[in-house]
C-alpha cells in the first residue's frame, strides 16, 4: 500500500513548479538565452577574454536553469505514468520507485524555490569573498585556510569559476587573510548569507599537549561592482603603496614591485592585490574591490539610517553565525537557522548547499517580519 497519496501529491508538485515558472519568468529566461547565444556566436567574442568568459558563464547558468525547469516538468509527467502503470499491474516495486521519485522531485523543487528568493539589488552579481583569521593564533590561520578551501570546493561543485586575488600567509601555517572572486549568475546573492563570524572547536594539531582550542575567522562577502554602478573615488582619497608579492614563508615569488596596497583615506578601507602579473593589473583589480566595498558601505549606512528612523536598532546578524565542532562531538551548526550537519569533513569539502539554502530562506523570512 502506497504511503503517498499520488492523487494529491502530483497536483501539488505541478502547482509548485508553476509558481516557480511564474517567478522565474520562463519567457524572459528564453529571451535571455537567445541573446546570450547570439553574443557567444560572435566571431570577435574572444577579442575581449574577460567579457567572453562572462558571456559563456552566463549562458551556461541560464541554460542550466532552463533545463532544470524543463526536466522537472518531464519528470512529473513520467511520475504520473509510472503511478498509473504500477496501479494497473499492482507492482509494489514500481510504486516504491515512484515514491522515491516524489522525494527527489521535492528536493529539486526546493532548490529552485530558493533561487526565486534572490531578488536583491546586487544578488545577480559576482561575489568577492575575504576571509580573515581572528582570535585563536595559528589555529585561526589554519581555520581561515580551511574555509577558503571549503568555498572553492563548493564553487567548483556548483559550476562557478573562482580567482584568488590576494593571499597573506601566516608565519607558521594557514592564512592571515585571503580574497577571491566567485563568478557566475547570482553568486553574490547565494553566498552573501555566508558573511559573518565562523567558529571552530577542535583538538589543536599545533598544541603539543593536545588541548582543545576555539578559534575564529571572519568571512566578508561583497558584490563585485560593474562599470554601470558609477562609483567615483577622488584620487586624493586614495593612498597607493606598491611592494613585492610573497608566498609562504616570505619567499619572494615576484622580483618586481607589482603588488598593490590601496587605502581609502576617508574610511580607512584597505585592499591588497598581488596575484595579477603586473602592477597595472593589480591596481585595476584593487580599485574594483575598493569600489565594491565602498558601495556596500554606502548601502549599509543607508540601511542603518532607515532602521534608525523606523526605531529598529537591532542587528540582523549576530557576531557568531556558525560553529564547526570537531571535539568533543562532530557537528556543524548555523546559529541563525538552526540548520546542522553531523559530518564536518563533508562540510569542509564543500558540501554547504544545505546551509546556504537555509540561510537564504531565513533571510527572506526576516525580511517579511521587518516589513
Secondary structure, DSSP 8 states (H G I E B T S, - for coil): --SS-HHHHHHHHHHHHHHHHHHHTHHHHHHHHHHHHHHHT-TTGGGSHHHHHHHHHHHHHHHHHHHHHHHHHHHHHHHHHHHHHHHHHT-HHHHHHHHHHHHHHHHHHHHHHHHTT--STTTTS-EEEEEEE-SSHHHHHHHHHHHHHHHHHHHHHTT-EEEEEEEEE-SSSSEEEEEEEEESTTHHHHHGGG-EEEEEEEE-TT-TT--EEEEEEEEEEEE---GGG-----GGGEEEEEE--B-GGG-BS-SS--EEEEEETTTTEEEEE-SSSSHHHHHHHHHHHHHHHHHHHHHHHHHHHHHHHHT----SS-SEEEEEE-SSS-EEEETTT--EES-HHHHHTT--HHHHHHHHHHHHHHHHHH-
